[in-house]
Amino acid sequence: MPLIKTRSEKLDLRLTPSAKLTLQIAASAARRSVSEFVLESALARAEESLPDRQWFGLNAAQWKAFQKALDAEPTPAPRLAKLLREPSVFERGGLK
């Protein structure tokens, strides 16, 4: 069962009447409260903005399996190799 976290922090925001109306309309369309809509949107944007700061944790066995996968020889991809050997549609002058 997921751990439920209580929201205890508050963030105040000043905005124009038209920005507030836009958020209210968008929240209504998403069937969310304005607070939920703004929070979900802001968190999604934050995650997009911080890809290099994301991390994941592995236990010892998972780390070993991860390293093994990274060290493994690549799986042969004959169709990809053939595709890369042939001239592209742009080099051929169009589709055949």
GURO-292882 format. One record per atom (N, C-alpha, C): chain; residue number from 1; residue in one letter; x, y, z; atom name. Coordinates in steps of 0.001 Angstrom, whole numbers, plus 524288, in hexadecimal, padded with zeros to 5 digits. Layout:
["A"; NUM; "A"; [X; Y; Z]; "CA"],
...
This chain:
["A"; 1; "M"; [80354; 7FB61; 80000]; "N"],
["A"; 1; "M"; [80000; 80000; 80000]; "CA"],
["A"; 1; "M"; [80380; 804DB; 80000]; "C"],
["A"; 2; "P"; [80259; 808C6; 7FC9C]; "N"],
["A"; 2; "P"; [8059D; 80D6E; 7FC58]; "CA"],
["A"; 2; "P"; [80555; 8109A; 80160]; "C"],
["A"; 3; "L"; [809B6; 812FC; 802A5]; "N"],
["A"; 3; "L"; [80A03; 81656; 8073E]; "CA"],
["A"; 3; "L"; [8076B; 81B8E; 805FA]; "C"],
["A"; 4; "I"; [803C1; 81D22; 8092C]; "N"],
["A"; 4; "I"; [80106; 8221C; 8085D]; "CA"],
["A"; 4; "I"; [803F1; 82657; 80B51]; "C"],
["A"; 5; "K"; [80584; 82A68; 8088A]; "N"],
["A"; 5; "K"; [8084E; 82EBF; 80AFC]; "CA"],
["A"; 5; "K"; [80492; 83349; 80BC7]; "C"],
["A"; 6; "T"; [804C0; 83587; 8105E]; "N"],
["A"; 6; "T"; [8017F; 83A0B; 81199]; "CA"],
["A"; 6; "T"; [80418; 83EED; 80F77]; "C"],
["A"; 7; "R"; [80114; 84205; 80CD1]; "N"],
["A"; 7; "R"; [8031C; 846FC; 80AD2]; "CA"],
["A"; 7; "R"; [80324; 84AE0; 80F50]; "C"],
["A"; 8; "S"; [807C0; 84CBD; 810A3]; "N"],
["A"; 8; "S"; [8082B; 85060; 81500]; "CA"],
["A"; 8; "S"; [80A94; 8559C; 8136E]; "C"],
["A"; 9; "E"; [80C89; 855FA; 80EAF]; "N"],
["A"; 9; "E"; [80F0F; 85AC9; 80CE6]; "CA"],
["A"; 9; "E"; [80B4C; 85DDB; 8096F]; "C"],
["A"; 10; "K"; [80C06; 86300; 80966]; "N"],
["A"; 10; "K"; [808A8; 86669; 80653]; "CA"],
["A"; 10; "K"; [80C02; 869B1; 802BA]; "C"],
["A"; 11; "L"; [80A19; 86AAC; 7FE09]; "N"],
["A"; 11; "L"; [80CC1; 86DF0; 7FA36]; "CA"],
["A"; 11; "L"; [808D5; 87203; 7F84E]; "C"],
["A"; 12; "D"; [80A1F; 876F9; 7F917]; "N"],
["A"; 12; "D"; [806B3; 87B37; 7F757]; "CA"],
["A"; 12; "D"; [80864; 87CF7; 7F1EC]; "C"],
["A"; 13; "L"; [804A0; 87EC0; 7EEE5]; "N"],
["A"; 13; "L"; [805B0; 88027; 7E978]; "CA"],
["A"; 13; "L"; [8025E; 884D8; 7E7F5]; "C"],
["A"; 14; "R"; [804CA; 888B1; 7E5A6]; "N"],
["A"; 14; "R"; [801E6; 88D2E; 7E39C]; "CA"],
["A"; 14; "R"; [801A8; 88CA5; 7DDB4]; "C"],
["A"; 15; "L"; [7FD11; 88DA1; 7DB7D]; "N"],
["A"; 15; "L"; [7FC73; 88D31; 7D5DB]; "CA"],
["A"; 15; "L"; [7F842; 890F3; 7D400]; "C"],
["A"; 16; "T"; [7F811; 8919E; 7CEED]; "N"],
["A"; 16; "T"; [7F42F; 89523; 7CCA8]; "CA"],
["A"; 16; "T"; [7EEDA; 8927A; 7CCA6]; "C"],
["A"; 17; "P"; [7EAB4; 89598; 7CC65]; "N"],
["A"; 17; "P"; [7E57C; 8933E; 7CC1D]; "CA"],
["A"; 17; "P"; [7E4E3; 88F93; 7C764]; "C"],
["A"; 18; "S"; [7E73E; 89104; 7C2F7]; "N"],
["A"; 18; "S"; [7E6B3; 88DA2; 7BE60]; "CA"],
["A"; 18; "S"; [7E9B5; 88882; 7BF14]; "C"],
["A"; 19; "A"; [7EE38; 888AE; 7C1A7]; "N"],
["A"; 19; "A"; [7F127; 883E1; 7C2B1]; "CA"],
["A"; 19; "A"; [7EE1A; 8805E; 7C66B]; "C"],
["A"; 20; "K"; [7EBA8; 882B9; 7CA5E]; "N"],
["A"; 20; "K"; [7E889; 87FAF; 7CE13]; "CA"],
["A"; 20; "K"; [7E3F0; 87D19; 7CB50]; "C"],
["A"; 21; "L"; [7E15D; 88009; 7C7E5]; "N"],
["A"; 21; "L"; [7DCEF; 87DE2; 7C503]; "CA"],
["A"; 21; "L"; [7DEA9; 87960; 7C188]; "C"],
["A"; 22; "T"; [7E31F; 87A02; 7BEF3]; "N"],
["A"; 22; "T"; [7E529; 875D2; 7BB9F]; "CA"],
["A"; 22; "T"; [7E626; 870EA; 7BED3]; "C"],
["A"; 23; "L"; [7E888; 87185; 7C368]; "N"],
["A"; 23; "L"; [7E994; 86D03; 7C6C5]; "CA"],
["A"; 23; "L"; [7E488; 86A87; 7C8BC]; "C"],
["A"; 24; "Q"; [7E0B4; 86DB4; 7CA01]; "N"],
["A"; 24; "Q"; [7DBB2; 86BA0; 7CBCB]; "CA"],
["A"; 24; "Q"; [7D908; 86878; 7C780]; "C"],
["A"; 25; "I"; [7D92E; 86A7D; 7C2BA]; "N"],
["A"; 25; "I"; [7D6B9; 867C1; 7BE50]; "CA"],
["A"; 25; "I"; [7D994; 862A0; 7BD31]; "C"],
["A"; 26; "A"; [7DEC3; 862E3; 7BD31]; "N"],
["A"; 26; "A"; [7E1D7; 85E2D; 7BC2A]; "CA"],
["A"; 26; "A"; [7E108; 85A20; 7C076]; "C"],
["A"; 27; "A"; [7E0E5; 85BD8; 7C553]; "N"],
["A"; 27; "A"; [7E005; 85840; 7C9AE]; "CA"],
["A"; 27; "A"; [7DAA9; 855BB; 7C93F]; "C"],
["A"; 28; "S"; [7D6D8; 858CB; 7C7E8]; "N"],
["A"; 28; "S"; [7D18D; 856BF; 7C746]; "CA"],
["A"; 28; "S"; [7D15D; 852AD; 7C2DD]; "C"],
["A"; 29; "A"; [7D401; 853CE; 7BE90]; "N"],
["A"; 29; "A"; [7D420; 8501F; 7BA30]; "CA"],
["A"; 29; "A"; [7D6D2; 84B07; 7BBB6]; "C"],
["A"; 30; "A"; [7DAAB; 84B62; 7BF37]; "N"],
["A"; 30; "A"; [7DD7F; 846BE; 7C107]; "CA"],
["A"; 30; "A"; [7DAD1; 84431; 7C5B4]; "C"],
["A"; 31; "R"; [7D666; 84678; 7C753]; "N"],
["A"; 31; "R"; [7D375; 84491; 7CBDA]; "CA"],
["A"; 31; "R"; [7D6DA; 8445F; 7D0C4]; "C"],
["A"; 32; "R"; [7D99D; 848A2; 7D19F]; "N"],
["A"; 32; "R"; [7DD04; 84942; 7D624]; "CA"],
["A"; 32; "R"; [7DBCA; 84E7D; 7D8B6]; "C"],
["A"; 33; "S"; [7DD40; 84EED; 7DDA2]; "N"],
["A"; 33; "S"; [7DCF8; 85415; 7E012]; "CA"],
["A"; 33; "S"; [7E178; 85740; 7DDC9]; "C"],
["A"; 34; "V"; [7E121; 85C61; 7DE53]; "N"],
["A"; 34; "V"; [7E55C; 85FB1; 7DC54]; "CA"],
["A"; 34; "V"; [7EA72; 85E4E; 7DF17]; "C"],
["A"; 35; "S"; [7EA3E; 85D6D; 7E42C]; "N"],
["A"; 35; "S"; [7EEFB; 85C02; 7E713]; "CA"],
["A"; 35; "S"; [7F15A; 856F8; 7E505]; "C"],
["A"; 36; "E"; [7EE23; 852F2; 7E448]; "N"],
["A"; 36; "E"; [7F017; 84DF7; 7E23D]; "CA"],
["A"; 36; "E"; [7F267; 84EAC; 7DCD1]; "C"],
["A"; 37; "F"; [7EFA8; 8518C; 7D982]; "N"],
["A"; 37; "F"; [7F16E; 85260; 7D429]; "CA"],
["A"; 37; "F"; [7F6AC; 85537; 7D406]; "C"],
["A"; 38; "V"; [7F71B; 85968; 7D708]; "N"],
["A"; 38; "V"; [7FBED; 85C78; 7D71B]; "CA"],
["A"; 38; "V"; [80069; 85936; 7D95D]; "C"],
["A"; 39; "L"; [7FF6F; 85660; 7DD98]; "N"],
["A"; 39; "L"; [8037F; 8532F; 7E000]; "CA"],
["A"; 39; "L"; [80557; 84EE8; 7DC43]; "C"],
["A"; 40; "E"; [801B4; 84BFE; 7D9E0]; "N"],
["A"; 40; "E"; [80330; 847D7; 7D63D]; "CA"],
["A"; 40; "E"; [8062F; 84A05; 7D193]; "C"],
["A"; 41; "S"; [80460; 84E6E; 7CF83]; "N"],
["A"; 41; "S"; [806F2; 850D5; 7CB05]; "CA"],
["A"; 41; "S"; [80C6B; 852B5; 7CC6C]; "C"],
["A"; 42; "A"; [80CED; 8552C; 7D0E3]; "N"],
["A"; 42; "A"; [81203; 85733; 7D287]; "CA"],
["A"; 42; "A"; [815DB; 852C2; 7D398]; "C"],
["A"; 43; "L"; [8140D; 84E95; 7D616]; "N"],
["A"; 43; "L"; [81781; 84A28; 7D72A]; "CA"],
["A"; 43; "L"; [81936; 84774; 7D223]; "C"],
["A"; 44; "A"; [815A3; 846F4; 7CE5E]; "N"],
["A"; 44; "A"; [8170E; 84496; 7C959]; "CA"],
["A"; 44; "A"; [81B29; 847E9; 7C69A]; "C"],
["A"; 45; "R"; [81A79; 84D00; 7C6B4]; "N"],
["A"; 45; "R"; [81E44; 8508A; 7C441]; "CA"],
["A"; 45; "R"; [82385; 8504E; 7C713]; "C"],
["A"; 46; "A"; [82360; 84FE2; 7CC3B]; "N"],
["A"; 46; "A"; [82837; 84F89; 7CF41]; "CA"],
["A"; 46; "A"; [82B34; 84A8E; 7CDD7]; "C"],
["A"; 47; "E"; [8286F; 84636; 7CD40]; "N"],
["A"; 47; "E"; [82AF8; 8414E; 7CBD1]; "CA"],
["A"; 47; "E"; [82D6E; 841AB; 7C66C]; "C"],
["A"; 48; "E"; [82ADA; 84455; 7C2CC]; "N"],
["A"; 48; "E"; [82CFE; 84514; 7BD87]; "CA"],
["A"; 48; "E"; [831E2; 84880; 7BDB6]; "C"],
["A"; 49; "S"; [831F9; 84C32; 7C14E]; "N"],
["A"; 49; "S"; [83642; 84FEA; 7C1AA]; "CA"],
["A"; 49; "S"; [83B0C; 84DC7; 7C478]; "C"],
["A"; 50; "L"; [83A6D; 84976; 7C73A]; "N"],
["A"; 50; "L"; [83EB2; 84768; 7CA62]; "CA"],
["A"; 50; "L"; [84024; 841C3; 7C903]; "C"],
["A"; 51; "P"; [84097; 84061; 7C40E]; "N"],
["A"; 51; "P"; [841A0; 83ADD; 7C2CB]; "CA"],
["A"; 51; "P"; [846E5; 838FD; 7C4C2]; "C"],
["A"; 52; "D"; [84ABE; 83C6C; 7C500]; "N"],
["A"; 52; "D"; [84FEB; 83AD5; 7C6C2]; "CA"],
["A"; 52; "D"; [8503D; 83A45; 7CCB6]; "C"],
["A"; 53; "R"; [84C2F; 83BCC; 7CF59]; "N"],
["A"; 53; "R"; [84C38; 83B72; 7D510]; "CA"],
["A"; 53; "R"; [848C2; 8370F; 7D70C]; "C"],
["A"; 54; "Q"; [84691; 83404; 7D377]; "N"],
["A"; 54; "Q"; [84362; 82F8E; 7D4FD]; "CA"],
["A"; 54; "Q"; [846F7; 82B13; 7D67C]; "C"],
["A"; 55; "W"; [84546; 827BE; 7D9EF]; "N"],
["A"; 55; "W"; [84869; 8234C; 7DB86]; "CA"],
["A"; 55; "W"; [844DF; 81EB1; 7DC97]; "C"],
["A"; 56; "F"; [8472E; 81A30; 7DC99]; "N"],
["A"; 56; "F"; [84453; 81583; 7DE1A]; "CA"],
["A"; 56; "F"; [847E3; 81239; 7E184]; "C"],
["A"; 57; "G"; [845A2; 80F85; 7E52C]; "N"],
["A"; 57; "G"; [848B1; 80C6A; 7E8CC]; "CA"],
["A"; 57; "G"; [84871; 806A8; 7E775]; "C"],
["A"; 58; "L"; [84CD2; 803FC; 7E808]; "N"],
["A"; 58; "L"; [84D13; 7FE61; 7E717]; "CA"],
["A"; 58; "L"; [84F9F; 7FBBE; 7EBC1]; "C"],
["A"; 59; "N"; [84DAC; 7F71D; 7ED02]; "N"],
["A"; 59; "N"; [85065; 7F41C; 7F102]; "CA"],
["A"; 59; "N"; [85517; 7F173; 7EE66]; "C"],
["A"; 60; "A"; [85834; 7EE9F; 7F15E]; "N"],
["A"; 60; "A"; [85D0B; 7EC5A; 7EF51]; "CA"],
["A"; 60; "A"; [85C05; 7E8A5; 7EABA]; "C"],
["A"; 61; "A"; [85813; 7E55C; 7EB2C]; "N"],
["A"; 61; "A"; [856ED; 7E1A1; 7E6F8]; "CA"],
["A"; 61; "A"; [85511; 7E47A; 7E20D]; "C"],
["A"; 62; "Q"; [851D1; 7E85F; 7E2BC]; "N"],
["A"; 62; "Q"; [84FED; 7EB60; 7DE42]; "CA"],
["A"; 62; "Q"; [85463; 7EE57; 7DBA4]; "C"],
["A"; 63; "W"; [857F8; 7F080; 7DEC1]; "N"],
["A"; 63; "W"; [85C6E; 7F353; 7DC9D]; "CA"],
["A"; 63; "W"; [85FDE; 7EFB0; 7D961]; "C"],
["A"; 64; "K"; [860C1; 7EAFE; 7DB59]; "N"],
["A"; 64; "K"; [863E8; 7E727; 7D889]; "CA"],
["A"; 64; "K"; [86155; 7E5C2; 7D355]; "C"],
["A"; 65; "A"; [85C33; 7E4E5; 7D363]; "N"],
["A"; 65; "A"; [85957; 7E3A2; 7CE96]; "CA"],
["A"; 65; "A"; [8597E; 7E83E; 7CAC9]; "C"],
["A"; 66; "F"; [85928; 7ECF7; 7CCD4]; "N"],
["A"; 66; "F"; [85965; 7F1A4; 7C98D]; "CA"],
["A"; 66; "F"; [85EB6; 7F211; 7C6E7]; "C"],
["A"; 67; "Q"; [862E5; 7F149; 7C9E4]; "N"],
["A"; 67; "Q"; [86825; 7F17B; 7C7A4]; "CA"],
["A"; 67; "Q"; [868EA; 7ED38; 7C38C]; "C"],
["A"; 68; "K"; [866DE; 7E896; 7C497]; "N"],
["A"; 68; "K"; [86746; 7E441; 7C0DF]; "CA"],
["A"; 68; "K"; [8648C; 7E5A9; 7BBBE]; "C"],
["A"; 69; "A"; [85FFB; 7E813; 7BC29]; "N"],
["A"; 69; "A"; [85D19; 7E9A1; 7B772]; "CA"],
["A"; 69; "A"; [8601E; 7EDC4; 7B45D]; "C"],
["A"; 70; "L"; [86295; 7F165; 7B715]; "N"],
["A"; 70; "L"; [865A5; 7F56F; 7B46A]; "CA"],
["A"; 70; "L"; [86A72; 7F327; 7B1B5]; "C"],
["A"; 71; "D"; [86CCB; 7EF31; 7B412]; "N"],
["A"; 71; "D"; [87189; 7ECD0; 7B1EE]; "CA"],
["A"; 71; "D"; [87073; 7E8CB; 7ADA2]; "C"],
["A"; 72; "A"; [86BA8; 7E710; 7AD27]; "N"],
["A"; 72; "A"; [86A4F; 7E2F4; 7A962]; "CA"],
["A"; 72; "A"; [86B04; 7E4DF; 7A3C4]; "C"],
["A"; 73; "E"; [86C5D; 7E13A; 7A060]; "N"],
["A"; 73; "E"; [86CB0; 7E26C; 79AC9]; "CA"],
["A"; 73; "E"; [86744; 7E3ED; 798D6]; "C"],
["A"; 74; "P"; [86701; 7E78A; 79528]; "N"],
["A"; 74; "P"; [861DF; 7E8FD; 79321]; "CA"],
["A"; 74; "P"; [85F65; 7E46E; 7901F]; "C"],
["A"; 75; "T"; [85A40; 7E443; 7904C]; "N"],
["A"; 75; "T"; [8575C; 7E04D; 78D67]; "CA"],
["A"; 75; "T"; [857AA; 7E196; 78799]; "C"],
["A"; 76; "P"; [858EA; 7DDBC; 78448]; "N"],
["A"; 76; "P"; [85921; 7DED0; 77EAD]; "CA"],
["A"; 76; "P"; [853DE; 7E0D4; 77CAC]; "C"],
["A"; 77; "A"; [8542B; 7E48F; 7792D]; "N"],
["A"; 77; "A"; [84F73; 7E6D5; 776E0]; "CA"],
["A"; 77; "A"; [8502C; 7E6FA; 770F0]; "C"],
["A"; 78; "P"; [84F85; 7E273; 76E5B]; "N"],
["A"; 78; "P"; [85094; 7E236; 768BE]; "CA"],
["A"; 78; "P"; [84D3D; 7E5ED; 7657D]; "C"],
["A"; 79; "R"; [84856; 7E6A6; 76701]; "N"],
["A"; 79; "R"; [844F8; 7EA2D; 763FE]; "CA"],
["A"; 79; "R"; [846E0; 7EFC9; 7646E]; "C"],
["A"; 80; "L"; [848B7; 7F142; 76908]; "N"],
["A"; 80; "L"; [84AD0; 7F682; 769C1]; "CA"],
["A"; 80; "L"; [84FD6; 7F728; 7669C]; "C"],
["A"; 81; "A"; [85337; 7F348; 766BF]; "N"],
["A"; 81; "A"; [8581B; 7F37E; 763BD]; "CA"],
["A"; 81; "A"; [856ED; 7F416; 75DEB]; "C"],
["A"; 82; "K"; [85323; 7F121; 75BF4]; "N"],
["A"; 82; "K"; [851A7; 7F17F; 7566D]; "CA"],
["A"; 82; "K"; [84F92; 7F6F1; 7552F]; "C"],
["A"; 83; "L"; [84C5A; 7F8F4; 75896]; "N"],
["A"; 83; "L"; [84A23; 7FE28; 757D1]; "CA"],
["A"; 83; "L"; [84E6F; 80247; 7577B]; "C"],
["A"; 84; "L"; [85253; 801D0; 75AC7]; "N"],
["A"; 84; "L"; [85685; 805AC; 75AD9]; "CA"],
["A"; 84; "L"; [85A43; 80517; 7563D]; "C"],
["A"; 85; "R"; [85A87; 80083; 753DB]; "N"],
["A"; 85; "R"; [85DE6; 7FFA8; 74F4A]; "CA"],
["A"; 85; "R"; [85B78; 801D0; 74A46]; "C"],
["A"; 86; "E"; [85652; 801A4; 749F3]; "N"],
["A"; 86; "E"; [8539D; 80348; 7452C]; "CA"],
["A"; 86; "E"; [8531F; 80939; 744F7]; "C"],
["A"; 87; "P"; [852FA; 80B6F; 74044]; "N"],
["A"; 87; "P"; [8520A; 81117; 73FC1]; "CA"],
["A"; 87; "P"; [84CB1; 8127B; 741F8]; "C"],
["A"; 88; "S"; [84C5E; 8170A; 74451]; "N"],
["A"; 88; "S"; [84758; 818AC; 7468B]; "CA"],
["A"; 88; "S"; [8439C; 81A4C; 7423F]; "C"],
["A"; 89; "V"; [83ECC; 81B0A; 7439F]; "N"],
["A"; 89; "V"; [83AD0; 81CB6; 73FEF]; "CA"],
["A"; 89; "V"; [83C54; 82202; 73D8C]; "C"],
["A"; 90; "F"; [83F1D; 82530; 7407D]; "N"],
["A"; 90; "F"; [840BD; 82A4B; 73E81]; "CA"],
["A"; 90; "F"; [8453A; 829C0; 73A93]; "C"],
["A"; 91; "E"; [848AA; 82608; 73B8F]; "N"],
["A"; 91; "E"; [84D06; 8251B; 737FD]; "CA"],
["A"; 91; "E"; [84B2E; 82282; 732E9]; "C"],
["A"; 92; "R"; [8470C; 81F58; 73340]; "N"],
["A"; 92; "R"; [84500; 81CA6; 72E9C]; "CA"],
["A"; 92; "R"; [841A8; 82038; 72B3E]; "C"],
["A"; 93; "G"; [83FF1; 82490; 72D7B]; "N"],
["A"; 93; "G"; [83CAB; 8282B; 72A88]; "CA"],
["A"; 93; "G"; [836E9; 82707; 72AF7]; "C"],
["A"; 94; "G"; [83547; 82493; 72F0F]; "N"],
["A"; 94; "G"; [82FC5; 8239E; 72FE3]; "CA"],
["A"; 94; "G"; [82E9B; 81DFC; 73129]; "C"],
["A"; 95; "L"; [829AF; 81CE7; 73231]; "N"],
["A"; 95; "L"; [827F6; 8179D; 7336E]; "CA"],
["A"; 95; "L"; [82774; 8146D; 72E7C]; "C"],
["A"; 96; "K"; [82864; 80F66; 72ED9]; "N"],
["A"; 96; "K"; [827C4; 80BE8; 72A5C]; "CA"],
["A"; 96; "K"; [822C7; 808F7; 72ACD]; "C"],
